[in-house]
Amino acid sequence: MNKKLTIFTLVTLTIISILSILLVVFIFRDIEKKNKNTSSFLASIEQKSVSKEEINFLAQKNAEATTAEKIINDLFVNKANIVTFVNYLEILGTDSNIEVTVKNVNVVEKDKNKISVSLLVRGKYEDIMKLLKLLDNAPYYIHITKVFLNKEESQPIATTTLNTKDAKVITVESPMWQGEISFITLSY
């Protein structure tokens, strides 16, 4: 009987050992499958993260390009909004204390991306020079091609009254000038 009990115990332990080994192999394979799934999932997330970074980078570059495009477009006169540019020129004349009349605005025939502008000006010499300086520093690309000024002999002289610290009144007389300023600006 002792021999039968020993054989029974040996067979039972062998079966339990085999089942234990099979259970370990099954669990190991299950863990290995889950690791593969987790690895592929992490790789997918990393790829999407890289894609998202690339999208953010491209969005940033797009915003920079849009800003640069706006800055560049602001240097040119929009043919559709030429009235805005003419108003700008008239405001420059007002700021310079001179009369500015836009004589003509023409598209240059040889180059459709250029606009030729002629201004008639009338005022004190210093104020006309101020207008030229403002045109030169305008936020548009402006190439001044001609400046013609003529002193008005028959017109009254403009007077300017200055008060000094000593309460003396000084009157400065300046002759009036008239002329024409022509320039070319780029357009789109």
Contacts in CASP RR format, 6 or more apart in sequence:
PFRMAT RR
TARGET T0000
AUTHOR 0000-0000-0000
METHOD contacts of the structure
MODEL  1
MNKKLTIFTLVTLTIISILSILLVVFIFRDIEKKNKNTSSFLASIEQKSV
SKEEINFLAQKNAEATTAEKIINDLFVNKANIVTFVNYLEILGTDSNIEV
TVKNVNVVEKDKNKISVSLLVRGKYEDIMKLLKLLDNAPYYIHITKVFLN
KEESQPIATTTLNTKDAKVITVESPMWQGEISFITLSY
73 188 0 8 1.000
74 139 0 8 1.000
74 140 0 8 1.000
75 139 0 8 1.000
75 140 0 8 1.000
75 141 0 8 1.000
75 186 0 8 1.000
76 140 0 8 1.000
76 141 0 8 1.000
76 185 0 8 1.000
76 186 0 8 1.000
76 187 0 8 1.000
76 188 0 8 1.000
77 85 0 8 1.000
77 115 0 8 1.000
77 140 0 8 1.000
77 185 0 8 1.000
77 186 0 8 1.000
77 187 0 8 1.000
77 188 0 8 1.000
78 84 0 8 1.000
78 85 0 8 1.000
78 187 0 8 1.000
78 188 0 8 1.000
79 107 0 8 1.000
79 115 0 8 1.000
79 187 0 8 1.000
79 188 0 8 1.000
82 105 0 8 1.000
82 115 0 8 1.000
85 105 0 8 1.000
85 140 0 8 1.000
85 185 0 8 1.000
86 102 0 8 1.000
86 105 0 8 1.000
88 138 0 8 1.000
89 100 0 8 1.000
89 102 0 8 1.000
89 117 0 8 1.000
89 119 0 8 1.000
90 100 0 8 1.000
90 102 0 8 1.000
92 100 0 8 1.000
92 131 0 8 1.000
92 134 0 8 1.000
92 135 0 8 1.000
92 138 0 8 1.000
93 99 0 8 1.000
93 100 0 8 1.000
93 121 0 8 1.000
93 131 0 8 1.000
93 134 0 8 1.000
94 100 0 8 1.000
95 134 0 8 1.000
96 127 0 8 1.000
96 128 0 8 1.000
96 130 0 8 1.000
96 131 0 8 1.000
96 134 0 8 1.000
97 123 0 8 1.000
97 124 0 8 1.000
97 127 0 8 1.000
97 130 0 8 1.000
98 121 0 8 1.000
98 122 0 8 1.000
98 123 0 8 1.000
98 124 0 8 1.000
98 127 0 8 1.000
98 128 0 8 1.000
98 131 0 8 1.000
99 121 0 8 1.000
99 122 0 8 1.000
99 123 0 8 1.000
100 119 0 8 1.000
100 120 0 8 1.000
100 121 0 8 1.000
100 131 0 8 1.000
101 119 0 8 1.000
101 120 0 8 1.000
101 121 0 8 1.000
102 117 0 8 1.000
102 118 0 8 1.000
102 119 0 8 1.000
102 120 0 8 1.000
103 118 0 8 1.000
103 119 0 8 1.000
103 120 0 8 1.000
103 180 0 8 1.000
104 116 0 8 1.000
104 117 0 8 1.000
104 118 0 8 1.000
105 115 0 8 1.000
105 116 0 8 1.000
105 117 0 8 1.000
106 115 0 8 1.000
106 116 0 8 1.000
107 114 0 8 1.000
107 115 0 8 1.000
107 116 0 8 1.000
107 187 0 8 1.000
108 114 0 8 1.000
108 115 0 8 1.000
108 116 0 8 1.000
108 184 0 8 1.000
113 186 0 8 1.000
113 187 0 8 1.000
113 188 0 8 1.000
114 184 0 8 1.000
114 185 0 8 1.000
114 186 0 8 1.000
114 187 0 8 1.000
115 184 0 8 1.000
115 185 0 8 1.000
115 186 0 8 1.000
115 187 0 8 1.000
116 145 0 8 1.000
116 182 0 8 1.000
116 183 0 8 1.000
116 184 0 8 1.000
117 182 0 8 1.000
117 183 0 8 1.000
117 184 0 8 1.000
117 185 0 8 1.000
118 180 0 8 1.000
118 181 0 8 1.000
118 182 0 8 1.000
119 180 0 8 1.000
119 181 0 8 1.000
119 182 0 8 1.000
120 178 0 8 1.000
120 179 0 8 1.000
120 180 0 8 1.000
121 128 0 8 1.000
121 131 0 8 1.000
121 177 0 8 1.000
121 178 0 8 1.000
121 179 0 8 1.000
121 180 0 8 1.000
121 181 0 8 1.000
122 152 0 8 1.000
122 176 0 8 1.000
122 177 0 8 1.000
122 178 0 8 1.000
122 179 0 8 1.000
123 158 0 8 1.000
123 176 0 8 1.000
123 177 0 8 1.000
123 178 0 8 1.000
124 158 0 8 1.000
124 174 0 8 1.000
124 175 0 8 1.000
124 176 0 8 1.000
124 177 0 8 1.000
125 149 0 8 1.000
125 151 0 8 1.000
125 174 0 8 1.000
125 175 0 8 1.000
125 177 0 8 1.000
126 174 0 8 1.000
128 149 0 8 1.000
128 177 0 8 1.000
128 179 0 8 1.000
131 181 0 8 1.000
132 144 0 8 1.000
132 147 0 8 1.000
132 181 0 8 1.000
135 142 0 8 1.000
135 144 0 8 1.000
135 181 0 8 1.000
135 183 0 8 1.000
136 142 0 8 1.000
136 144 0 8 1.000
140 185 0 8 1.000
140 186 0 8 1.000
141 185 0 8 1.000
141 186 0 8 1.000
142 183 0 8 1.000
142 184 0 8 1.000
142 185 0 8 1.000
143 183 0 8 1.000
143 184 0 8 1.000
143 185 0 8 1.000
144 181 0 8 1.000
144 182 0 8 1.000
144 183 0 8 1.000
145 182 0 8 1.000
145 183 0 8 1.000
145 184 0 8 1.000
146 180 0 8 1.000
146 181 0 8 1.000
146 182 0 8 1.000
146 183 0 8 1.000
147 180 0 8 1.000
147 181 0 8 1.000
147 182 0 8 1.000
148 179 0 8 1.000
148 180 0 8 1.000
148 181 0 8 1.000
149 177 0 8 1.000
149 178 0 8 1.000
149 179 0 8 1.000
150 177 0 8 1.000
150 178 0 8 1.000
150 179 0 8 1.000
151 175 0 8 1.000
151 176 0 8 1.000
151 177 0 8 1.000
152 175 0 8 1.000
152 176 0 8 1.000
152 177 0 8 1.000
152 178 0 8 1.000
155 175 0 8 1.000
155 176 0 8 1.000
156 176 0 8 1.000
157 173 0 8 1.000
157 174 0 8 1.000
157 175 0 8 1.000
157 176 0 8 1.000
158 173 0 8 1.000
158 174 0 8 1.000
158 175 0 8 1.000
158 176 0 8 1.000
159 171 0 8 1.000
159 172 0 8 1.000
159 173 0 8 1.000
159 174 0 8 1.000
160 171 0 8 1.000
160 172 0 8 1.000
160 173 0 8 1.000
160 174 0 8 1.000
161 169 0 8 1.000
161 170 0 8 1.000
161 171 0 8 1.000
161 172 0 8 1.000
162 169 0 8 1.000
162 170 0 8 1.000
162 171 0 8 1.000
162 172 0 8 1.000
163 169 0 8 1.000
163 170 0 8 1.000
164 170 0 8 1.000
END
